[in-house]
Amino acid sequence: MTTLPLPLPAPSTAPPAAPSSAAPGAPDHPAPADALSVWPATTTERPHGQLLVGGVPLTEIAEGHGTPVYVLDEAEVRERCRTYRTAFPDAEIHYAAKAFLCRALAHWVEEEGLGLDVCSAGELELAVTTGFPPERILLHGNVKSPHDLETALRLGVGRIVIDTPAEIARIAAAVGTEGRQKVMVRVTPGISAGGHRKIRTGSEDQKFGLSIRDGHAQHAIARILDQPHLELAGLHCHLGSQIADVKPYLVAVRRLVGLMARVRDAHGVTLPELDLGGGHGIAYRPGEPALDLTTLARKVRAELAESCAAAGLPVPRLIIEPGRAVVGPAGVAVYRVLAVKRTPGRTFVAVDGGMSDNPRPALYGVRYAPRLVGRHSAAGPERVTVVGRHCEAGDVLAEDVPLPADTRPGDLLALPVAGAYHLSMASSYNLVGRPPVVAVRDGRARLLVRRETLADLRSRDVGL
């Protein structure tokens, strides 16, 4: 990377303070299920603290691409796509691109038979220009700009999810007299579910969807059915994120099927699709609960069949939108330790990244389980707080976590479960460029997204 004369340090590419990687050909060992249970399934260990993901040592990636760096395990992503296809064989599975999207990931998802759920013209154009079939793409979002809608119609997306009454006339007018666009209505089923109040989207009195309770959903449905150039394909809901319990989804099925029955009775229309969204919870630290996908699939199918039978409706085609659950556990973030500061009350381990590449701890209080990689330490554990380099007291990556007491500048720390909502939510705060993404598979690493350089940041500033 080119170093420019700006008062910003370049990403670290220095070797660890005490390199001790195993000799080439040293045997790999499966990672212990407890200590590394939240890591990609391909994770293996070598002697002396060397950790490999996808057959590639994390130290090798850090030395070759600098730090911070995101590592994405292609095999893990593909296997999680297949797991969803197996669990829901009769459903459409749409990967939620907001979790993380790049050209390679769009290609993997398409090859594994999934559709795509996008929230902007940017996500949509990236996917389609990669070769993703637009008819397998669904556009939603609580507010869509004119550019979003124009792009969706121009590229021919499969469905547009209507989230506000104003979008009905806008889409109908943009379609024109010769066109016809499939749409869905996002309804708010009045269910509070999710790991944090800021990521609960199925309850009343928030910005997403149209309420069943107050009649706004029913009114929007009636308006759409009066538009000859809009085809109402079905109902959509999304309850929130990090949901580890099956029950909220079953309640949502009952309420949405009830609304479908009322639509049939009032308008003589049987809606063919029901989208339950995603939000499937994953574990960020060993021992944390995660949503059981097999149980979810079995109980949702049973509840859907039972509710439809009771209402005298045919079973609609089910759509599921996992994002975090597909890509989150496939990612690892690697940082270089820059400083260790001991105070009377706490030990701070400062790394060369932070809230610009992972704002989630500051936003939601998310907790991670970082690990020292690249060398073996015989020192006992010490409770430390891993902090970033940014000028915010809330720039904390992991609070009160055990690391070896001899952790020192130059060491590498790896943070698992870093595939979702890291780069997609990253910023250039303090004019620190966003990290690169490196894919690993079968012992090989390749760059997917390059590092945002100081030249990139400077070129956007055209004010002089």
N, C-alpha and C positions, 0 to 999 in steps of 0.2 A: 504494500500500500504506500502511495506517495505521501510523504510528510510535508505539510504545508506550513508556512510561517504564521500560524495562528496560535494563540495562547491556550491550546488544548492538547493534552497528551495523546499520542496515538495509542490504539489498542495494543496491549502487551503481547509480544511474541517471544519474550525471553524464556529460556528453559527454566524448569522448576529449580528452586534453591538447592534441592538435594535429589537429583534424578537417580532413580533406582529401578527403572523398568526391567522386566524380566528379559532374559536372553531370547533372541528369536527362536521359535520352535518350542518354547516352554509350554507345558500342557495347560490347556484351559480347563476350568472347573465350573460346573453349573453354579450359579449364584445361590446362596442359601435362600430358601423360600421366605424366611421371616425378614431378614435384613434387607433384601432387595426385592421384596414382593411387589413394590409399585414401579419397578423398573421394567423396561422392555424385556420380553421373553428371551431375546437373544443375548442378554447380558451375561457375560462370563468374567471370571477373575483369574488372574495369573498371580504368581508369587510377588511379593514386594509391593502390593497395593495397586498393581496395574488392573484397570477395569476396561473391558471391551464391550462395545455395543455394535451389533451387526458384524462382529468379527474385527472391528477396528478399534485400536486403543484410543481412549479419549485424550491421552497425552499427545498422541500423534496428530489428532485433529487440532488441538490447541496450539501446537507448535507450527502447524502448517497454515492455519487460518487466523491465528490470533485469538484473543479473548476480549470480551465475552463472545461466545459462539453458541448457536443452537444446533443440536444434532438431532436428526429425524430418522428414525428406523423405518425404512420402507416396508420391510417384511411385517412389522407390527401393524402398520396402517392397513396393509392389504388383508392381513388375517382378521383384523377387527371388522373390516368391511364384509368379509365372508361370514363372520359370526352373525352379523345382522341379517344377511341374506338367508342363512340357515334357520335362524330363530323366527323370522317372519317371511316364510317362502312365498306367501301370496300377497305380500304388501309391496308397495313402492318404498324404497329407502332413499331418502335425499340427504346427502351430506350437507350439514350447515356450514357454509363457507366462512361465516363470520368468525368461527373458531380459529381458523388459519387457512389461507389460500395462497398458492403459488401455482405456476404452470405445471410443474411436475406432479403436485398433489392432485390437481384437477385431472391429469392424465391417469394417475393410479385409480382414482375413484371411478372414472369412466370405464376403465378396463375391468374393474371389479363389478360392474353392472349397477352402480348406484346413480341416482339422479343428483341434482345439486339444488341447494336452497341459497339464494343470494339476497342481499339487502341493498344493493346500489348498482348504478350503471358501471362503476369501476370493477366490482366483482364480476358482474355479468360479462363485460367486454373482455376481461382477462380470460374467463373460462371459454367463451365462444371463439376468441382468436387462438386459443390453444387447440381447438378442435372439438370442444365439448358440444354435443347436440343440443341446440337451444330448446327443442321440444321436451327435453328432460330436465329443464331448469324451471324453478319456481321462484318468483320475485315477491318478497314481502318486506314489511317495515312499517312502523307506525305512521310515518310521513314519507311520501315519495316525491322527489322533485320532478318538475317537468322533464328534465333531462333523463331521470330514471325511467319514467314512463315512455318517453319517446324511444329510448334505447331498447326497452323491453319489447315494444311493438315492432320496431324496425328489425330486430333480430329474431323475433318470433318465439318468445318464451312460451313454455307450455301452459303456465298459469300465472295469474297475478292475484295476490291475496289482498283484498280490500280491507283496510283497517279503519277507515273514516268515511262518513257519508260523502264528503266532498270529492272523493276519488271516483265515485260512480259516474258522475257526469263528465269528469275530466277524461276518464278512460274511454267512455262511450264516444265522446266527441273526437278523441284522437284516433280511434279505430276507423272512423269514417263510414260512409254508406256501403262500401263494398266489403268491409272486413267483418270478422267475428273473433272475439277473444274469450278464452276460458278464464273465469275468475272464481275465487273462493271468498268467503266472508270469514274474517277472523272474529270469533266470538269470545267474550269473557265469561267463563262458566262460573265465576264466583268461588274459586278454589285457591286457597293460600298454600303454596308448596314451594320449596326451594331452600338452599342452604343459607341464605342471607336475605334480609328484607329488600335489598337493592336488586336482587335477581329473581324476585317473585313477580310473575307477570300475568297470572291467571285470576287474580283477585280483583274486586271492585275498586273503583276510585284510583286508577292509574292510567297511564297514557296508551296502553295497548288494547286493541280490540273493541268490540261493540257488545254491550251488556245484554245478556239474556233477561236478567231480572227486570230492567227498566224498559224493555221493549225495543231498544235501539237496534239490536240485531235483527229482530223480526221486520222492523220498518225498512232497514237496508236491503234485506232479502226481497221484500215486495218491490222496492224501487228497481233492483237489478233485474227482476223477472219482467219488468215493463220495458226494459231496454232490448230492442231486437238484435243489437249487435254485441251483446254480452251473453255468454253462456255460463250459467251458475253451475259449476262442477261439484261443489260441496262446501262443507264447513271446515274451518281451520281453528285450532287453538294451540296455545303454548303456555304451559303452566308456570314455567320458571326454569331455573338451572340448579344443578347439584341435588336432584331429588333422588333419595335412596329408598323410598317406600313405593310399593306398587299401588297402594290404595287410591292416591289422588287421580291416577290415570283411569281407574275403574269408575270413579265418581264422574269424571269428565266424559267417559263413554256414555254413561246413562243420561247425563244432561244433554249431550249433543244429539244422541238418538232421539230423546224426547223432543228436541227442537226440530229435528228432521220430520218427525211424525206430525208436528203442528204445521210445518210447511206443506206437507202432503195434503193435510186436511183443509188448509186454507187456500191452497193454490193448485192442487192436483198435480204437484210436481214431486217426483221421487229423486232425491239427490244421490248421485252415484259414488261420491267420495267423502271420506272423513279423514282429516289430517290431525293427528294427536301431537304434532310437534316433537320436541326432544327433551332436553334437560336431564338426561340420565346421569345420575351421580357416579363419580369415580373416586377412588381413594388417592389422596395426595401423600399420605404417610402410612406406614405399615400399621395394620389393625383398624384403620378407619373403614366405615361402612361404604359399600358401593351397591348400586342397583343391580339386582340379579336379573340379567336379560332373559334367561330361559323362563323364569317365573313370570316376568312381565309379559312375555309373548303369549304364554299359555293362558294366563288369566285375562289378558285383554281380548284375545280371540274368543274365549268362552263368554266373557261379559258382552262383547259385541253381538255374538250370535244370540244370546239369551235376551238382550234388550230389543234387538230387532224382531225376534220372534214374538215377544210380548206386544210390540207396537204394530205388528203385521207388515213389517218392512223387509225388503231384501237386504242382505248384508252388504254394506258399501265397501268399496275398495279402500283399504287402510293405507295411509301414508305416515311414515315415521321419519323424523328429522334429527338424527344424532350428529353432533359436532364434536364436542369435548370428548365424548366417549370413544370416538374413532381416533382422534389425533392426539389428545392430551397425553395418554400414557406412552405414546411413541416418541415423545420429545425429551431431550435432556439439555439443560443449559450449563455451560462450563464457564467458570470465572477464574481469574487469577487473584490471589490474595495480595493486596497492596500494603496493608498495615494491620497491626494488632495493637489495640489500646486497652490497657487495664486500668479501671477506675475502682474506687473502694466498693462500688455496688455492682459492677458489671464489667465483663470483658467484651469488647467490640472487635469483630473480625471484619475489616473493610475490604471490599472487592472492587474490581474495575467495571462493574455494571451497577444495576440498581433499578430504581423505579422507572427509568426511561425504557428499559427493556422488559420490565415486569412490574406493572402498576398494581397488580391484583392484591398483594398484601396491604398496600395503602388504601385501596378501594373497599375491600371486603374483609380484611383481617385474615386472609388465607395463610395457612401454615404449611411449611415444607420440611423435608428431611434431607438437608445437604450432606454430602459425603466427601471426605478427603480422597483424592485419587492421585495416582502417579508415584506414591511412595508409601511404604509401610511404616507406621508409627507404633513404637512400643509404649508410648506414653498413655496414661489413663485418660478417660474422657473428662472434659471440662464443659460446663454449661456456658454457652456464649450466645451473643446476638450478632448475626451476620447482617451487615449494613452495606448500603451502596455508597456511591461517590457523589451523590447529588445534594444540593443545598436545601434539604428538607429534613426536619426531624422525623417525619414519617417514612423516610427512605430506608425501610427495613425489609430484608428479604426473608429472614428466618429468625424468630425470637426465641431465646432460651432453648437452644438445641445443643446436643452433645457433639463436640469435635475433640480430636486429640489435643491434649494440653500443650503440645509443642507445635501447634499450627503456627506458621510463620509466613512472612512475605515471600512470594515466589511460589507458594503452594497452589495447587489447583483444587477448587471445590466444584463438585457437580451436583446439580439440582434436578432430580427426576420429575416426571409428570409436567414437563415444560412445553408440550406441543400445542396447547390451546390457550388462546387469549394472552400470549406473550408478545410475539412479533405483531400480531394483528392489532394489538392495543398499544404498541410501542410508540414512543415519541422521540424527538431530538432535544429534549429538555437539557439546558445548559450547553446546547450545541454539541451534544455527544451523539455521534452517528449510531444508527441502529445496527445490531449485529447481523452477521451472515447466517444463512441456513445451509447446513451440510447434510446431505443424505448418506446413510450407510446401508450397505447390504452385501452379504457374502464376502466380507473382508475388504470391500472397496468403499471409498468415500468419494463423493462428487459434490461440487458446489451447486446449490439450487438458487440461492438468492445472495448476491454479493453484499459485502459490508457497505453501509452508507458512509461515504468518505467526507472529509472536510471540504473537498472540492465540490461535492454534491450540495452540501449545505450553503457554501458560499455562492454557488451559481444561481440559487433561487433568490438571492438578495439583489434586486435590480434598482435600488433606490438612489444611487449616486448619478 
